C-alpha cells in the first residue's frame, strides 16, 4: 500500500524514524519519503547514511503549523513520532514538553486535515496509560487529540489512529545504551532503581512492523497495543553483565514499578486480537458506526473481560536471562 505514495515522518531522525525509513525503502517504492525534524546535523548524517531518490528532508518543528502544512502538501500517510520523551526533563521543563507533545499534536492534526492526508498514525507510550508523570500525561492528551480528530475530519477522508507500545530495545530513551556505556567504561556495578521493576520490551523492527500493519488495519480512532513480552530490570542487568552486581538506588521522580498499556478502567473498551489489543474510542463518531471487533485486514477479535489490565508486572510472557540475551542480539545491539 506504500508503493508510489508520499509518506512523512515527524521526528524522522530518531530511532524509530531511521528504522522505519530503512524498512520502507527495502520493501516498497514510495514516491516520496519525507523526514521532518528540527536537527539539521541529524538530517545531514541520515542523508549520507540512506541515499535514495525518494528521500526528502524538511527542517521544521511540530510546534510550527505553517511549516507542517508546507511539508504535508501532497502527502498520503503520516507517522507522528516527534516528542519530548525524557521523563525527568519533562518534569523540570513542563511547558516545553506541553508545547511539543500537546500543541505539536494539534498542529499535526490540523496540517493533515488541511492537506488531505489519507491516514495518520501517532506513536504513543505505555506511560500514557494511568500517567503519573508529565510526559505520560502529555502523551495521554495527545492520544485523546488524535482519536477525537476523527470527528473533526467532517467531509475529509483523513483518518487518525494511535499505536502504543513499551520500551524499545536500544532506543535513545532505553536503559540498554546506559547500561552498555557503564559496562564499556568499566563500572563496578549497575544501578537499578528498584529490584521489583518490570518493563514491556520490543525491538525497533517489531515496532516498525506493528505500525506498518496498523495502516492496513485502521478504521480511525483505535489505540493499537501489541502483545509483547516483559522483563525484570534486574534480569536485563544480569543478561548484559553477568559478572557485575547491581546497586538499588531508588525510583526516580515520575517512575513506576510496572507499566500498563491497557488500563483496567478501559477494559470495557478493549478488544483482544491474536497478537494485539485495540482500545476503542470513548466517544462516538458522528459520521460512522464502526465495529471494532473486526478490522480492515479481516482479523476478528472479542472484548476482554471487565477488569482486565495489560500490565508489565503480570504479563503472561516474561523473558528469562537467556531469552533477553537473544532478544537484544536480534535487536542489533
DRENDO-1510 file (C-alpha; in Angstrom, 1 decimal, always signed):
<recs>
REC; n; res; u; v; w
REC; 1; UNK; +0.0; +0.0; +0.0 .
REC; 2; UNK; +3.0; +2.3; +0.2 .
REC; 3; UNK; +4.2; +2.0; -3.4 .
REC; 4; UNK; +4.0; +5.3; -5.3 .
REC; 5; UNK; +2.8; +7.0; -2.1 .
REC; 6; UNK; +4.1; +10.0; -0.2 .
REC; 7; UNK; +5.0; +9.4; +3.4 .
REC; 8; UNK; +6.0; +11.9; +6.1 .
REC; 9; UNK; +7.6; +11.1; +9.5 .
REC; 10; UNK; +7.7; +13.7; +12.1 .
REC; 11; UNK; +10.8; +13.3; +14.3 .
REC; 12; UNK; +12.1; +11.2; +11.5 .
REC; 13; UNK; +15.8; +11.3; +12.5 .
REC; 14; UNK; +15.0; +9.5; +15.8 .
REC; 15; UNK; +15.5; +5.8; +16.4 .
REC; 16; UNK; +12.0; +4.8; +15.1 .
REC; 17; UNK; +12.2; +7.1; +12.1 .
REC; 18; UNK; +15.6; +5.8; +10.8 .
REC; 19; UNK; +14.4; +2.1; +11.2 .
REC; 20; UNK; +11.1; +2.9; +9.6 .
REC; 21; UNK; +12.8; +4.6; +6.7 .
REC; 22; UNK; +15.1; +1.6; +6.0 .
REC; 23; UNK; +12.2; -0.9; +6.2 .
REC; 24; UNK; +10.0; +1.1; +3.8 .
REC; 25; UNK; +12.8; +1.6; +1.3 .
REC; 26; UNK; +13.7; -2.1; +1.4 .
REC; 27; UNK; +10.1; -3.3; +1.0 .
REC; 28; UNK; +8.3; -0.6; -1.0 .
REC; 29; UNK; +8.9; +2.0; -3.7 .
REC; 30; UNK; +7.4; +5.2; -2.2 .
REC; 31; UNK; +7.1; +8.3; -4.4 .
REC; 32; UNK; +8.4; +10.4; -1.5 .
REC; 33; UNK; +9.6; +9.7; +2.0 .
REC; 34; UNK; +9.8; +12.9; +3.9 .
REC; 35; UNK; +11.9; +13.3; +7.1 .
REC; 36; UNK; +10.5; +16.2; +9.1 .
REC; 37; UNK; +12.6; +17.2; +12.1 .
REC; 38; UNK; +14.4; +20.2; +13.7 .
REC; 39; UNK; +18.0; +18.9; +13.9 .
REC; 40; UNK; +19.9; +19.7; +10.7 .
REC; 41; UNK; +23.0; +17.7; +11.8 .
REC; 42; UNK; +21.0; +14.5; +12.2 .
REC; 43; UNK; +19.3; +15.1; +8.9 .
REC; 44; UNK; +22.7; +15.6; +7.2 .
REC; 45; UNK; +24.0; +12.4; +8.8 .
REC; 46; UNK; +20.9; +10.5; +7.8 .
REC; 47; UNK; +21.0; +11.7; +4.2 .
REC; 48; UNK; +24.6; +10.3; +3.9 .
REC; 49; UNK; +23.6; +7.0; +5.5 .
REC; 50; UNK; +20.4; +6.5; +3.5 .
REC; 51; UNK; +20.6; +7.6; -0.1 .
REC; 52; UNK; +17.5; +7.1; -2.2 .
REC; 53; UNK; +15.8; +9.3; -4.8 .
REC; 54; UNK; +12.6; +9.2; -2.8 .
REC; 55; UNK; +14.2; +10.8; +0.3 .
REC; 56; UNK; +13.2; +14.4; +1.2 .
REC; 57; UNK; +14.4; +16.3; +4.3 .
REC; 58; UNK; +12.4; +19.2; +5.8 .
REC; 59; UNK; +13.9; +21.2; +8.7 .
REC; 60; UNK; +10.9; +22.1; +10.9 .
REC; 61; UNK; +9.3; +21.8; +14.3 .
REC; 62; UNK; +5.9; +20.3; +15.1 .
REC; 63; UNK; +5.3; +23.5; +17.0 .
REC; 64; UNK; +5.2; +25.3; +13.6 .
REC; 65; UNK; +1.8; +24.5; +11.9 .
REC; 66; UNK; +2.6; +26.5; +8.8 .
REC; 67; UNK; +5.8; +24.6; +8.2 .
REC; 68; UNK; +3.9; +21.3; +8.8 .
REC; 69; UNK; +1.4; +22.3; +6.1 .
REC; 70; UNK; +4.2; +23.0; +3.7 .
REC; 71; UNK; +5.8; +19.6; +4.4 .
REC; 72; UNK; +2.5; +17.7; +4.1 .
REC; 73; UNK; +1.4; +19.0; +0.8 .
REC; 74; UNK; +0.6; +16.0; -1.4 .
REC; 75; UNK; +1.3; +13.5; +1.4 .
REC; 76; UNK; -0.7; +10.3; +1.7 .
REC; 77; UNK; +0.4; +8.9; +5.1 .
REC; 78; UNK; +1.9; +10.5; +8.2 .
REC; 79; UNK; +3.6; +8.9; +11.1 .
REC; 80; UNK; +3.9; +11.3; +14.1 .
REC; 81; UNK; +6.9; +10.2; +16.1 .
REC; 82; UNK; +8.2; +13.6; +17.3 .
REC; 83; UNK; +8.0; +14.1; +21.0 .
REC; 84; UNK; +10.0; +15.2; +24.1 .
REC; 85; UNK; +10.4; +11.8; +25.8 .
REC; 86; UNK; +12.7; +12.1; +28.7 .
REC; 87; UNK; +10.7; +11.8; +31.9 .
REC; 88; UNK; +13.0; +13.9; +34.2 .
REC; 89; UNK; +13.4; +16.6; +31.5 .
REC; 90; UNK; +9.7; +16.9; +31.2 .
REC; 91; UNK; +9.3; +17.3; +35.0 .
REC; 92; UNK; +11.8; +20.1; +35.0 .
REC; 93; UNK; +10.6; +21.8; +31.8 .
REC; 94; UNK; +6.8; +21.2; +31.7 .
REC; 95; UNK; +5.8; +24.0; +29.3 .
REC; 96; UNK; +8.4; +22.8; +26.7 .
REC; 97; UNK; +7.0; +19.3; +26.9 .
REC; 98; UNK; +3.4; +20.6; +26.6 .
REC; 99; UNK; +4.3; +22.7; +23.6 .
REC; 100; UNK; +5.8; +19.8; +21.7 .
REC; 101; UNK; +3.7; +16.9; +22.8 .
REC; 102; UNK; +0.3; +18.5; +23.0 .
REC; 103; UNK; +0.3; +21.6; +20.9 .
REC; 104; UNK; +2.5; +19.8; +18.4 .
REC; 105; UNK; -0.1; +17.0; +18.1 .
REC; 106; UNK; -2.8; +19.7; +17.5 .
REC; 107; UNK; -0.6; +21.1; +14.7 .
REC; 108; UNK; +0.0; +17.7; +13.1 .
REC; 109; UNK; -3.8; +17.1; +13.1 .
REC; 110; UNK; -4.6; +20.5; +11.6 .
REC; 111; UNK; -2.0; +20.2; +8.9 .
REC; 112; UNK; -3.1; +16.7; +8.0 .
REC; 113; UNK; -6.7; +17.8; +7.6 .
REC; 114; UNK; -5.7; +20.9; +5.6 .
REC; 115; UNK; -3.6; +18.9; +3.2 .
REC; 116; UNK; -6.0; +15.9; +2.8 .
REC; 117; UNK; -3.6; +13.3; +4.2 .
REC; 118; UNK; -5.3; +9.9; +4.0 .
REC; 119; UNK; -4.1; +8.2; +7.2 .
REC; 120; UNK; -2.2; +9.3; +10.2 .
REC; 121; UNK; -0.7; +7.1; +13.0 .
REC; 122; UNK; +0.6; +8.8; +16.1 .
REC; 123; UNK; +3.2; +6.9; +18.3 .
REC; 124; UNK; +2.3; +6.8; +22.0 .
REC; 125; UNK; +3.9; +5.1; +25.0 .
REC; 126; UNK; +2.9; +2.8; +27.9 .
REC; 127; UNK; +3.4; +5.9; +30.1 .
REC; 128; UNK; +0.2; +7.4; +28.7 .
REC; 129; UNK; -1.8; +4.8; +30.5 .
REC; 130; UNK; -2.7; +5.9; +34.0 .
REC; 131; UNK; +0.1; +8.5; +33.8 .
REC; 132; UNK; +2.0; +9.6; +36.9 .
REC; 133; UNK; +4.5; +11.9; +35.2 .
REC; 134; UNK; +4.1; +14.9; +32.9 .
REC; 135; UNK; +5.5; +13.1; +29.9 .
REC; 136; UNK; +2.8; +10.4; +30.2 .
REC; 137; UNK; +0.1; +13.0; +30.8 .
REC; 138; UNK; +1.1; +14.9; +27.6 .
REC; 139; UNK; +1.1; +11.7; +25.6 .
REC; 140; UNK; -2.4; +10.8; +27.0 .
REC; 141; UNK; -3.6; +14.2; +25.9 .
REC; 142; UNK; -2.0; +13.6; +22.5 .
REC; 143; UNK; -3.7; +10.2; +22.2 .
REC; 144; UNK; -7.1; +11.8; +23.0 .
REC; 145; UNK; -6.5; +14.5; +20.4 .
REC; 146; UNK; -5.7; +12.0; +17.7 .
REC; 147; UNK; -8.8; +9.9; +18.5 .
REC; 148; UNK; -11.1; +12.9; +18.6 .
REC; 149; UNK; -9.6; +14.2; +15.3 .
REC; 150; UNK; -11.7; +11.6; +13.5 .
REC; 151; UNK; -14.7; +13.8; +14.4 .
REC; 152; UNK; -13.0; +16.9; +13.2 .
REC; 153; UNK; -12.4; +15.4; +9.8 .
REC; 154; UNK; -16.0; +16.1; +8.7 .
REC; 155; UNK; -16.1; +15.7; +5.0 .
REC; 156; UNK; -12.4; +15.0; +4.8 .
REC; 157; UNK; -11.2; +11.4; +4.2 .
REC; 158; UNK; -8.4; +11.7; +6.7 .
REC; 159; UNK; -8.4; +9.1; +9.5 .
REC; 160; UNK; -6.3; +9.1; +12.7 .
REC; 161; UNK; -5.2; +6.2; +14.9 .
REC; 162; UNK; -2.6; +5.7; +17.7 .
REC; 163; UNK; +0.0; +3.0; +18.3 .
REC; 164; UNK; +1.0; +2.5; +22.0 .
REC; 165; UNK; +3.9; +0.2; +23.0 .
REC; 166; UNK; +6.6; -0.2; +25.6 .
REC; 167; UNK; +10.3; +0.3; +25.9 .
REC; 168; UNK; +12.2; +0.0; +22.6 .
REC; 169; UNK; +15.4; -2.0; +22.9 .
REC; 170; UNK; +18.4; +0.2; +22.2 .
REC; 171; UNK; +16.5; +3.4; +21.5 .
REC; 172; UNK; +17.9; +6.6; +23.0 .
REC; 173; UNK; +15.4; +6.5; +25.8 .
REC; 174; UNK; +16.1; +2.9; +26.7 .
REC; 175; UNK; +18.2; +1.8; +29.7 .
REC; 176; UNK; +20.2; -0.5; +27.4 .
REC; 177; UNK; +22.6; +2.1; +26.0 .
REC; 178; UNK; +23.0; +3.5; +29.5 .
REC; 179; UNK; +24.0; +0.1; +30.9 .
REC; 180; UNK; +26.2; -0.6; +27.9 .
REC; 181; UNK; +28.1; +2.7; +28.4 .
REC; 182; UNK; +28.7; +1.9; +32.1 .
REC; 183; UNK; +29.9; -1.6; +31.2 .
REC; 184; UNK; +32.3; -0.2; +28.5 .
REC; 185; UNK; +33.6; +2.3; +31.0 .
REC; 186; UNK; +34.5; -0.4; +33.5 .
REC; 187; UNK; +31.8; +0.2; +36.1 .
REC; 188; UNK; +31.9; -2.0; +39.2 .
REC; 189; UNK; +28.1; -2.3; +39.5 .
REC; 190; UNK; +25.0; -1.4; +37.5 .
REC; 191; UNK; +22.4; +0.9; +39.2 .
REC; 192; UNK; +18.8; -0.4; +39.5 .
REC; 193; UNK; +16.1; +1.9; +40.7 .
REC; 194; UNK; +14.1; -1.0; +42.2 .
REC; 195; UNK; +14.7; -4.7; +42.1 .
REC; 196; UNK; +10.9; -5.3; +41.6 .
REC; 197; UNK; +10.8; -3.2; +38.4 .
REC; 198; UNK; +9.4; -4.7; +35.2 .
REC; 199; UNK; +9.0; -3.2; +31.7 .
REC; 200; UNK; +7.4; -4.2; +28.4 .
REC; 201; UNK; +10.1; -4.9; +25.8 .
REC; 202; UNK; +10.0; -4.5; +22.0 .
REC; 203; UNK; +12.6; -4.3; +19.2 .
REC; 204; UNK; +12.6; -1.3; +16.8 .
REC; 205; UNK; +12.0; -3.7; +13.9 .
REC; 206; UNK; +8.9; -5.1; +15.7 .
REC; 207; UNK; +7.7; -1.6; +16.5 .
REC; 208; UNK; +8.0; -0.6; +12.8 .
REC; 209; UNK; +6.3; -3.8; +11.6 .
REC; 210; UNK; +3.4; -3.1; +14.0 .
REC; 211; UNK; +2.9; +0.4; +12.7 .
REC; 212; UNK; +3.0; -0.8; +9.1 .
REC; 213; UNK; +0.4; -3.4; +9.8 .
REC; 214; UNK; -1.9; -1.0; +11.5 .
REC; 215; UNK; -2.0; +1.3; +8.5 .
REC; 216; UNK; -3.7; -1.7; +6.9 .
REC; 217; UNK; -5.9; -2.4; +9.9 .
REC; 218; UNK; -7.1; +1.0; +10.9 .
REC; 219; UNK; -10.6; +2.5; +10.6 .
REC; 220; UNK; -9.7; +5.5; +12.7 .
REC; 221; UNK; -10.0; +6.1; +16.4 .
REC; 222; UNK; -8.2; +3.0; +17.6 .
REC; 223; UNK; -5.3; +2.8; +20.1 .
REC; 224; UNK; -3.4; -0.3; +18.9 .
REC; 225; UNK; -1.4; -2.2; +21.6 .
REC; 226; UNK; +0.9; -5.1; +20.6 .
REC; 227; UNK; +1.2; -8.2; +22.7 .
REC; 228; UNK; +4.9; -8.1; +23.7 .
REC; 229; UNK; +7.0; -9.7; +26.4 .
REC; 230; UNK; +8.0; -8.2; +29.8 .
REC; 231; UNK; +11.3; -8.4; +31.6 .
REC; 232; UNK; +12.7; -7.7; +35.0 .
REC; 233; UNK; +15.3; -4.9; +35.0 .
REC; 234; UNK; +17.5; -7.0; +37.3 .
REC; 235; UNK; +17.4; -9.8; +34.7 .
REC; 236; UNK; +18.3; -7.3; +32.0 .
REC; 237; UNK; +21.3; -6.2; +34.0 .
REC; 238; UNK; +22.4; -9.8; +34.5 .
REC; 239; UNK; +22.0; -10.6; +30.8 .
REC; 240; UNK; +24.2; -7.6; +29.9 .
REC; 241; UNK; +26.8; -8.0; +32.6 .
REC; 242; UNK; +26.6; -11.3; +34.5 .
REC; 243; UNK; +29.9; -10.5; +36.2 .
REC; 244; UNK; +28.6; -7.3; +37.8 .
REC; 245; UNK; +26.5; -6.8; +40.9 .
REC; 246; UNK; +23.5; -4.4; +40.9 .
REC; 247; UNK; +23.0; -1.5; +43.2 .
REC; 248; UNK; +19.5; -0.4; +44.2 .
REC; 249; UNK; +19.3; +3.4; +44.0 .
REC; 250; UNK; +15.6; +4.2; +44.4 .
REC; 251; UNK; +12.8; +5.1; +42.0 .
REC; 252; UNK; +13.3; +8.3; +40.1 .
REC; 253; UNK; +10.6; +11.1; +40.0 .
REC; 254; UNK; +7.7; +10.0; +37.8 .
REC; 255; UNK; +8.8; +6.4; +37.5 .
REC; 256; UNK; +6.6; +3.4; +38.0 .
REC; 257; UNK; +7.4; -0.1; +39.2 .
REC; 258; UNK; +5.3; -1.6; +36.4 .
REC; 259; UNK; +3.9; -0.1; +33.2 .
REC; 260; UNK; +0.4; -0.5; +31.9 .
REC; 261; UNK; -0.7; -0.4; +28.3 .
REC; 262; UNK; -4.4; -1.3; +28.6 .
REC; 263; UNK; -5.7; +0.2; +31.8 .
REC; 264; UNK; -8.3; -1.6; +33.9 .
REC; 265; UNK; -10.7; +1.4; +33.6 .
REC; 266; UNK; -10.7; +0.9; +29.8 .
REC; 267; UNK; -11.5; -2.8; +29.9 .
REC; 268; UNK; -15.0; -2.2; +28.6 .
REC; 269; UNK; -13.4; -0.6; +25.6 .
REC; 270; UNK; -10.7; -3.1; +24.9 .
REC; 271; UNK; -10.8; -5.7; +22.1 .
REC; 272; UNK; -8.3; -8.6; +22.0 .
REC; 273; UNK; -7.0; -10.0; +18.8 .
REC; 274; UNK; -4.5; -12.8; +18.3 .
REC; 275; UNK; -1.3; -10.6; +18.5 .
REC; 276; UNK; -2.6; -7.2; +19.7 .
REC; 277; UNK; -5.3; -5.3; +21.6 .
REC; 278; UNK; -7.4; -2.4; +20.4 .
REC; 279; UNK; -8.6; +0.2; +22.8 .
REC; 280; UNK; -11.8; +1.6; +21.1 .
REC; 281; UNK; -12.8; +5.2; +21.3 .
REC; 282; UNK; -14.5; +6.6; +24.4 .
REC; 283; UNK; -16.5; +8.9; +22.2 .
REC; 284; UNK; -19.0; +8.3; +19.3 .
REC; 285; UNK; -18.1; +9.5; +15.8 .
REC; 286; UNK; -21.0; +11.4; +14.2 .
REC; 287; UNK; -20.3; +10.3; +10.6 .
REC; 288; UNK; -19.9; +6.5; +11.0 .
REC; 289; UNK; -20.7; +3.5; +13.2 .
REC; 290; UNK; -17.7; +1.2; +13.4 .
REC; 291; UNK; -17.5; -2.4; +14.6 .
REC; 292; UNK; -14.0; -2.6; +16.1 .
REC; 293; UNK; -14.2; -6.3; +16.7 .
REC; 294; UNK; -13.1; -6.7; +13.1 .
REC; 295; UNK; -10.6; -4.6; +11.1 .
REC; 296; UNK; -9.7; -3.7; +7.5 .
REC; 297; UNK; -7.2; -6.7; +7.4 .
REC; 298; UNK; -10.2; -9.0; +8.0 .
REC; 299; UNK; -8.9; -10.0; +11.5 .
REC; 300; UNK; -11.5; -10.7; +14.2 .
REC; 301; UNK; -11.3; -10.1; +18.0 .
REC; 302; UNK; -13.5; -10.0; +21.0 .
REC; 303; UNK; -14.0; -7.7; +24.0 .
REC; 304; UNK; -11.9; -8.6; +27.1 .
REC; 305; UNK; -13.5; -9.4; +30.5 .
REC; 306; UNK; -14.4; -6.5; +32.7 .
REC; 307; UNK; -11.5; -5.5; +35.0 .
REC; 308; UNK; -8.8; -6.8; +32.5 .
REC; 309; UNK; -5.5; -4.9; +32.6 .
REC; 310; UNK; -2.4; -5.4; +30.4 .
REC; 311; UNK; +0.4; -4.8; +32.9 .
REC; 312; UNK; +4.1; -5.5; +32.6 .
REC; 313; UNK; +4.1; -7.0; +36.1 .
REC; 314; UNK; +1.6; -9.8; +35.5 .
REC; 315; UNK; +2.2; -10.2; +31.7 .
REC; 316; UNK; +1.8; -13.9; +30.9 .
REC; 317; UNK; +5.0; -13.7; +28.7 .
REC; 318; UNK; +8.3; -12.9; +30.6 .
REC; 319; UNK; +11.8; -13.1; +29.1 .
REC; 320; UNK; +14.3; -15.1; +31.1 .
REC; 321; UNK; +18.0; -14.1; +31.1 .
REC; 322; UNK; +18.9; -16.3; +28.1 .
REC; 323; UNK; +16.0; -15.0; +26.2 .
REC; 324; UNK; +16.9; -11.4; +26.9 .
REC; 325; UNK; +20.4; -12.1; +25.6 .
REC; 326; UNK; +18.9; -13.5; +22.3 .
REC; 327; UNK; +16.3; -10.7; +22.2 .
REC; 328; UNK; +19.0; -8.0; +22.5 .
REC; 329; UNK; +21.1; -9.7; +19.9 .
REC; 330; UNK; +18.2; -9.8; +17.5 .
REC; 331; UNK; +17.7; -6.1; +18.1 .
REC; 332; UNK; +21.2; -5.5; +16.6 .
REC; 333; UNK; +22.7; -4.2; +19.8 .
</recs>
